[in-house]
Amino acid sequence: MTARWLLLLLATSALCRAAGETREAAEVRAAFTAERAVITGAVEGATEFLPVSSTGHLILSNRLLGVDDSTEVYVAGVEDRSGRPVTLKRAADDYLVIIQVGAILAVVAAFWRRFRDPNPRLILSVLVAFVPAATLGLLLKDLIETHLFSVEVVATALLVGGLGMLWADKAWPREAPPAHDELDVLTLPQAFRIGCFQCLSLVPGTSRSLATLVGGRAAGLSHAAAAEFSFLLGFLTLTAASAYKAWKLGPALVAIYPAGPALLGLAVAFVVAYATAGWLVRHLQSRGFVLFAWYRIALGGSLLLVLAVARMIRG
């Protein structure tokens, strides 16, 4: 048995050397500072439920913080649950998913009534809406993580998503929500339609919130009901994604993320997300999507312009 593990260790080391340099786990943990965790948690909490793309903003914040996300640098001696070496890019990207736990807990706190007295029909609707994106995400996860986690993709998705929101506001004008609880009578076909819209959020920069909010409006829900359903669907989607990432990392989870800063980031994400959730419902019902649409257009357009100028300067 000892010989077997020694051979495995040697093979892994050889693979790392062949693919690129390595970095000590202690060095990776040291780079995960409290300041980085607070900023990442604040960005996650502020953007997770807003239709502006939390993933896109987290990728941008990592870039501004100078987080090393090289695909060619491995964490020395650290393997995931499958025995694969962990790159710096995976260490950076996976935390952006795991930190969503803070936003998950914020949903429970903000909508405690729904969790305290669950409606079986609503639970089934959330499960039906969850299936399309979950299935497609599992099928395309490697392609998405390899080719779509980039500033260029995020910028384009921000711009296109903003234009789509302006169109949605014209297609489905705001109106007073009905007196009854819309989510209690939501049909399974309506839920499935919202779930199909959520598939768009697999592209970084699109925003899960944007996709489900527009999907909710397309399915006939008011802005307020669409927002609440988006939160509940997000609870299931984010829980599944965070748990999957944490489980896949296995022993690497504690090797690369120091407990103190990691938990601090989750706490900040919880507080900010809780404050954001209530404000969003009120804002959407009174103002619609226009604020977020123009923010996305301005940010995405500016990023594309900066990237274009940078390419011209380089070459």
C-alpha positions as CSV (number, residue, x, y, z in Angstrom):
1,M,0.0,0.0,0.0
2,T,2.8,2.4,0.9
3,A,4.6,1.7,-2.4
4,R,1.3,2.4,-4.2
5,W,0.9,5.8,-2.6
6,L,4.5,6.6,-3.2
7,L,4.1,5.8,-6.9
8,L,1.0,8.0,-7.1
9,L,2.7,10.9,-5.4
10,L,5.7,10.6,-7.8
11,A,3.4,10.5,-10.8
12,T,1.4,13.5,-9.6
13,S,4.6,15.5,-9.0
14,A,5.9,14.6,-12.5
15,L,2.6,15.7,-14.0
16,C,2.8,19.0,-12.2
17,R,6.4,19.6,-13.3
18,A,5.5,18.7,-16.9
19,A,2.5,21.1,-16.9
20,G,4.1,24.0,-15.2
21,E,5.5,25.3,-11.9
22,T,4.1,24.6,-8.5
23,R,3.4,26.8,-5.5
24,E,3.4,25.8,-1.8
25,A,0.0,25.4,-0.2
26,A,1.1,27.7,2.6
27,E,1.9,30.5,0.1
28,V,-1.6,30.0,-1.5
29,R,-3.2,30.2,1.9
30,A,-1.2,33.3,2.8
31,A,-2.5,35.1,-0.3
32,F,-6.0,34.5,0.8
33,T,-6.1,37.5,3.2
34,A,-8.9,38.9,5.3
35,E,-9.0,42.0,3.0
36,R,-9.5,39.8,0.0
37,A,-12.2,37.8,1.7
38,V,-14.1,41.0,2.8
39,I,-14.0,42.5,-0.7
40,T,-15.0,39.2,-2.3
41,G,-17.8,38.7,0.2
42,A,-19.1,42.3,-0.3
43,V,-19.1,41.9,-4.1
44,E,-20.9,38.5,-3.9
45,G,-23.5,39.8,-1.4
46,A,-24.2,42.9,-3.4
47,T,-24.5,41.3,-6.8
48,E,-25.8,37.7,-6.3
49,F,-29.5,38.7,-6.4
50,L,-29.2,41.8,-8.5
51,P,-29.5,41.2,-12.3
52,V,-25.9,42.3,-13.0
53,S,-24.0,39.0,-12.8
54,S,-22.3,38.1,-9.5
55,T,-19.9,35.8,-11.3
56,G,-18.9,38.5,-13.7
57,H,-18.3,41.0,-11.0
58,L,-16.3,38.4,-8.9
59,I,-14.1,37.6,-11.9
60,L,-13.5,41.4,-12.3
61,S,-12.8,41.9,-8.6
62,N,-10.3,39.0,-8.6
63,R,-8.6,40.7,-11.6
64,L,-8.5,44.1,-9.8
65,L,-7.2,42.4,-6.6
66,G,-4.4,40.8,-8.5
67,V,-5.5,37.2,-7.7
68,D,-3.2,34.7,-9.4
69,D,-5.4,32.4,-11.4
70,S,-2.8,30.8,-13.6
71,T,-3.8,27.5,-15.2
72,E,-0.2,26.4,-15.4
73,V,0.7,26.7,-11.7
74,Y,-0.3,23.9,-9.4
75,V,-0.6,23.9,-5.6
76,A,2.2,21.6,-4.5
77,G,1.1,18.4,-2.8
78,V,-2.6,19.2,-3.0
79,E,-5.1,17.0,-4.8
80,D,-8.9,17.1,-5.0
81,R,-11.2,14.2,-4.2
82,S,-10.5,12.5,-7.5
83,G,-6.7,12.7,-7.0
84,R,-6.2,15.5,-9.5
85,P,-3.7,18.3,-8.7
86,V,-5.3,21.7,-8.1
87,T,-4.3,24.7,-10.2
88,L,-4.3,28.3,-8.9
89,K,-7.2,29.0,-11.4
90,R,-9.3,26.3,-9.9
91,A,-8.5,27.5,-6.3
92,A,-9.6,31.0,-7.3
93,D,-12.7,30.1,-9.3
94,D,-14.1,27.5,-6.9
95,Y,-14.1,30.0,-4.0
96,L,-16.2,32.3,-6.1
97,V,-18.8,29.5,-6.1
98,I,-18.4,28.4,-2.5
99,I,-18.7,31.9,-1.1
100,Q,-22.3,31.8,-2.4
101,V,-23.2,30.0,0.9
102,G,-23.4,33.4,2.5
103,A,-26.1,34.4,0.0
104,I,-27.9,31.1,0.5
105,L,-28.2,31.7,4.2
106,A,-29.5,35.3,3.4
107,V,-32.4,33.8,1.4
108,V,-33.4,31.7,4.3
109,A,-33.3,34.7,6.7
110,A,-35.1,37.1,4.3
111,F,-37.8,34.6,3.4
112,W,-38.1,32.6,6.6
113,R,-41.9,32.5,6.2
114,R,-41.5,30.4,3.1
115,F,-39.2,28.0,4.8
116,R,-41.1,27.8,8.0
117,D,-44.4,27.0,6.3
118,P,-43.4,25.3,3.1
119,N,-45.9,25.0,0.3
120,P,-45.5,21.5,-1.4
121,R,-46.7,22.9,-4.7
122,L,-44.1,25.7,-4.6
123,I,-41.4,23.3,-3.6
124,L,-42.2,21.2,-6.7
125,S,-42.2,24.3,-8.9
126,V,-38.7,25.2,-7.7
127,L,-37.5,21.7,-8.3
128,V,-38.9,21.7,-11.9
129,A,-37.3,25.1,-12.6
130,F,-34.0,23.8,-11.2
131,V,-33.7,20.8,-13.6
132,P,-32.9,22.4,-17.0
133,A,-29.9,24.5,-15.8
134,A,-28.6,21.8,-13.5
135,T,-28.7,19.2,-16.3
136,L,-27.1,21.5,-18.9
137,G,-24.5,22.8,-16.3
138,L,-23.3,19.2,-15.5
139,L,-23.0,18.4,-19.2
140,L,-21.1,21.6,-20.1
141,K,-19.3,22.4,-16.9
142,D,-15.8,21.6,-18.2
143,L,-16.4,23.6,-21.4
144,I,-17.8,26.6,-19.4
145,E,-14.9,26.6,-16.9
146,T,-12.2,26.2,-19.6
147,H,-13.5,28.6,-22.2
148,L,-16.0,31.1,-20.7
149,F,-14.4,32.3,-17.5
150,S,-12.8,35.4,-19.0
151,V,-13.2,39.2,-18.9
152,E,-14.1,39.3,-22.6
153,V,-17.0,36.9,-22.2
154,V,-18.2,38.7,-19.1
155,A,-18.1,42.1,-20.8
156,T,-20.1,40.8,-23.9
157,A,-22.7,39.1,-21.7
158,L,-23.1,42.2,-19.6
159,L,-23.8,44.3,-22.6
160,V,-26.1,41.9,-24.3
161,G,-28.0,41.2,-21.1
162,G,-28.6,44.9,-20.5
163,L,-30.1,45.3,-24.0
164,G,-32.2,42.2,-23.3
165,M,-33.5,43.8,-20.0
166,L,-34.6,47.0,-21.8
167,W,-36.5,44.9,-24.3
168,A,-38.1,42.9,-21.5
169,D,-39.3,46.0,-19.8
170,K,-41.1,47.1,-23.0
171,A,-42.4,43.6,-23.7
172,W,-43.9,43.2,-20.2
173,P,-44.7,46.6,-18.7
174,R,-45.0,47.0,-14.9
175,E,-48.4,46.5,-13.4
176,A,-49.8,46.2,-9.9
177,P,-49.3,42.7,-8.5
178,P,-52.5,40.7,-7.9
179,A,-54.0,40.3,-4.4
180,H,-53.3,36.6,-4.2
181,D,-50.0,34.9,-3.7
182,E,-48.7,34.3,-7.2
183,L,-46.2,31.7,-6.2
184,D,-48.8,29.5,-4.5
185,V,-50.6,29.1,-7.8
186,L,-47.6,28.9,-10.1
187,T,-48.0,26.1,-12.6
188,L,-45.3,23.5,-13.5
189,P,-45.2,24.7,-17.1
190,Q,-44.6,28.2,-15.9
191,A,-41.8,27.0,-13.6
192,F,-40.2,25.0,-16.4
193,R,-40.2,28.0,-18.6
194,I,-38.4,30.0,-15.9
195,G,-35.9,27.1,-15.6
196,C,-35.2,27.2,-19.3
197,F,-34.4,30.9,-19.0
198,Q,-32.0,30.1,-16.2
199,C,-29.9,28.1,-18.6
200,L,-28.7,31.4,-20.1
201,S,-27.0,32.2,-16.8
202,L,-24.4,29.4,-17.5
203,V,-22.6,32.0,-19.5
204,P,-20.5,34.1,-17.0
205,G,-21.7,37.7,-17.1
206,T,-25.3,36.9,-18.0
207,S,-26.6,36.7,-14.4
208,R,-28.7,33.9,-12.9
209,S,-30.9,36.6,-11.4
210,L,-31.4,38.4,-14.7
211,A,-32.3,35.1,-16.4
212,T,-34.9,34.0,-13.8
213,L,-36.3,37.5,-13.4
214,V,-36.9,37.9,-17.1
215,G,-38.1,34.3,-17.2
216,G,-40.6,35.0,-14.4
217,R,-41.9,38.0,-16.3
218,A,-42.2,35.9,-19.5
219,A,-44.1,33.3,-17.5
220,G,-46.7,35.9,-16.3
221,L,-45.4,36.8,-12.8
222,S,-45.2,40.4,-11.5
223,H,-41.8,41.9,-10.9
224,A,-42.1,41.2,-7.1
225,A,-43.2,37.6,-7.5
226,A,-40.5,37.0,-10.2
227,A,-37.9,38.3,-7.8
228,E,-39.1,36.1,-4.9
229,F,-39.2,33.0,-7.1
230,S,-35.7,33.9,-8.3
231,F,-34.5,34.0,-4.7
232,L,-36.0,30.6,-3.9
233,L,-34.7,29.0,-7.1
234,G,-31.3,30.6,-6.3
235,F,-31.4,29.0,-2.9
236,L,-31.6,25.5,-4.5
237,T,-29.2,26.3,-7.4
238,L,-26.5,28.0,-5.3
239,T,-26.7,25.3,-2.6
240,A,-26.2,22.6,-5.2
241,A,-23.4,24.4,-6.9
242,S,-21.5,25.3,-3.7
243,A,-21.9,21.8,-2.2
244,Y,-20.7,20.2,-5.5
245,K,-17.6,22.4,-5.6
246,A,-16.8,21.8,-2.0
247,W,-17.3,18.0,-2.3
248,K,-15.2,17.8,-5.5
249,L,-12.3,19.7,-3.8
250,G,-12.4,17.2,-0.9
251,P,-9.3,17.5,1.2
252,A,-8.0,20.4,-1.0
253,L,-10.7,22.6,0.6
254,V,-9.0,23.0,3.9
255,A,-5.5,22.9,2.3
256,I,-6.0,26.0,0.2
257,Y,-8.6,28.1,2.0
258,P,-7.7,29.3,5.5
259,A,-10.8,29.0,7.8
260,G,-10.7,32.5,9.3
261,P,-10.7,34.6,6.1
262,A,-13.0,32.1,4.3
263,L,-15.7,32.3,7.0
264,L,-15.3,36.1,7.2
265,G,-16.0,36.3,3.5
266,L,-19.2,34.2,4.0
267,A,-20.4,36.4,6.8
268,V,-19.9,39.6,4.8
269,A,-21.7,38.0,1.8
270,F,-24.6,37.1,4.2
271,V,-25.1,40.6,5.6
272,V,-24.8,42.4,2.3
273,A,-27.1,39.9,0.4
274,Y,-29.7,40.1,3.1
275,A,-29.8,43.9,2.8
276,T,-29.9,43.7,-1.0
277,A,-32.8,41.1,-1.3
278,G,-35.5,43.3,0.3
279,W,-34.4,46.4,-1.6
280,L,-34.5,44.6,-4.9
281,V,-38.1,43.4,-4.6
282,R,-39.3,47.0,-3.8
283,H,-37.2,48.6,-6.5
284,L,-38.3,46.2,-9.3
285,Q,-42.0,46.6,-8.5
286,S,-41.7,50.4,-8.6
287,R,-39.0,51.0,-11.3
288,G,-38.6,47.7,-13.3
289,F,-35.3,46.7,-14.9
290,V,-34.1,50.0,-16.4
291,L,-31.5,50.9,-13.8
292,F,-29.8,47.5,-14.0
293,A,-30.1,47.4,-17.8
294,W,-28.2,50.7,-18.3
295,Y,-25.6,49.8,-15.6
296,R,-24.9,46.5,-17.5
297,I,-24.7,48.3,-20.8
298,A,-22.3,51.0,-19.4
299,L,-20.1,48.5,-17.7
300,G,-20.0,45.9,-20.5
301,G,-19.4,48.6,-23.1
302,S,-16.6,50.2,-21.1
303,L,-14.9,46.9,-20.6
304,L,-15.1,46.0,-24.3
305,L,-13.7,49.4,-25.1
306,V,-10.8,49.0,-22.6
307,L,-10.0,45.5,-24.0
308,A,-10.0,46.8,-27.6
309,V,-7.7,49.7,-26.7
310,A,-5.4,47.3,-24.8
311,R,-5.2,45.0,-27.9
312,M,-4.4,47.9,-30.1
313,I,-1.6,49.1,-27.8
314,R,-0.1,45.6,-27.6
315,G,-0.2,45.1,-31.3
